[in-house]
Amino acid sequence: MVYPFYFTILMATGILYHPTEGSKTYTVKKIQGKELVITGKGDSPLWKNAKELSDFTYPWEKEKPPFTSFKALHSTDWLYCLYNVFDDNINIFVDKNVKSEVGASDRVEIFFKIDDRLSPYYGLEMDPLGRVMDYKAEYYRKFDSKWEWPAGQLIIKTEVRKDGYTVEVAISKKSLKELGLLKDATLMAGLYRGNCIALKGNEANLKWISWVRPDSETPDFHIPSSFGILRLED
């Protein structure tokens, strides 16, 4: 459903094309010299230079969520992201080993939007096995599940531990720029986690964790208010 009045207001306030003032912001520090080598463990000494973001919440639950942290760094050519997840009950659905199975598994997620119209926006949902459910979407929840992140421009490695898992990602700036996402050293991004409490076949009981608290009474990340800002430092 299209809401013409809503979009008129967005156009009038100028936030379709600019990060919303007051949005939660994470500063991505720049790597000087050689590139970061991702292993899935997050064990590169370079990660010590990144700020740890850990203020994730359960927007739609009363209890405190399990610990989740996010870090990011960037170089001349790449954006690096690191999720560290504590989870003593990891649930992963594997049948045909297709990317849609990530949707019934524990996972972390990164969404990128061009502007608040979400037309389009892009999702990367990554499970502890390193599988990615990548897609292009249009508001509201019109998914192109056959779409894939440009070949060779996305690297994902993971490690499963007794107490959780780590997801380490490298995304080329080339792809981010060509998709219209990286502008003025800024990315409008949503950082999320799907915490799978129980799994029966391909039916997952999920509780949703987010960096930004979306303006929705029911679980929904596919709206403009669920995004924050990643600002790349010089």
C-alpha positions, -999 to +999 in steps of 0.1 A: +000+000+000+013+035-009+009+064+014+012+096-007+008+120+022+035+103+041+060+105+012+050+142+007+060+149+043+093+131+038+101+150+006+092+183+024+115+177+053+143+165+031+150+132+048+145+110+018+180+117+007+198+126+039+204+107+072+178+116+097+190+141+123+193+124+157+197+089+143+219+065+163+254+068+147+284+044+148+318+058+137+337+033+115+374+039+119+398+036+090+425+010+087+459+024+077+481+003+056+473-034+048+439-049+045+422-068+074+422-106+068+389-121+080+390-156+094+355-158+110+371-156+145+375-118+146+411-124+157+429-097+137+448-073+159+432-045+138+398-051+155+413-036+187+410-002+169+373-005+164+347+007+189+324-021+202+287-014+198+267-035+223+236-015+230+213-040+213+178-045+228+147-067+225+123-040+211+092-062+215+102-083+246+102-074+283+134-093+292+170-084+286+184-099+254+215-122+252+247-103+245+253-092+209+281-069+198+290-053+165+323-037+152+332-022+119+363-009+102+370+003+067+399+006+043+403+022+009+384-006-008+364-026+019+340-022+048+346-049+075+319-059+100+321-082+130+293-097+150+300-115+182+269-134+195+264-152+228+240-181+225+240-213+244+212-227+222+221-223+186+195-235+161+202-239+124+178-253+099+195-274+071+176-294+046+185-286+010+211-261+021+195-232+002+197-196+013+161-194+023+169-218+052+187-189+069+152-176+076+145-204+100+179-202+118+198-182+143+213-153+124+226-117+124+215-092+098+225-060+081+201-039+060+211-010+039+188+017+025+193+045+000+166+066+016+134+064+036+113+053+007+130+019+010+128+016-028+150-003-029+168-015+002+191-045+006+193-073+032+221-095+043+210-122+068+238-144+079+237-176+099+264-193+120+274-216+091+282-186+069+252-189+047+237-157+035+201-149+026+207-118+005+179-099-013+168-067-028+134-054-016+109-026-021+087-011+005+066-028+018+082-063+020+083-069-017+113-092-019+134-102-048+149-133-032+167-143-064+188-112-063+224-117-050+250-094-038+275-086-067+298-116-072+332-113-055+321-082-035+310-100-003+330-123+019+315-140+050+333-162+074+321-176+107+330-196+138+307-215+161+317-217+198+302-234+228+288-201+240+278-186+207+291-177+173+310-150+153+302-136+119+329-117+101+321-099+069+339-079+042+318-058+018+335-040-011+330-003-013+327-007-050+295-026-046+281-002-019+287+027-042+273+010-073+241+002-054+238+038-044+243+030-007+276+047+002+273+085+000+295+111+016+312+085+037+279+075+052+258+043+052+222+041+064+222+007+080+201-015+102+219-039+126+198-068+138+198-104+152+173-131+150+175-152+182+160-186+174+146-198+207+133-231+193+132-249+160+108-276+149+114-287+113+115-254+094+093-236+119+114-212+140+104-194+172+123-162+169+129-132+192+142-101+175+171-080+186+180-046+172+205-017+176+178+009+169+143+006+184+119+007+154+087+027+156+064-003+155+043-020+181+049-054+164+082-070+152+092-053+120+126-042+107+114-035+072+105+001+080+126+033+078+128+038+116+148+006+122+179+021+106+208+039+121+239+055+105+274+041+099+297+070+094+331+062+078+360+082+094+388+096+073 
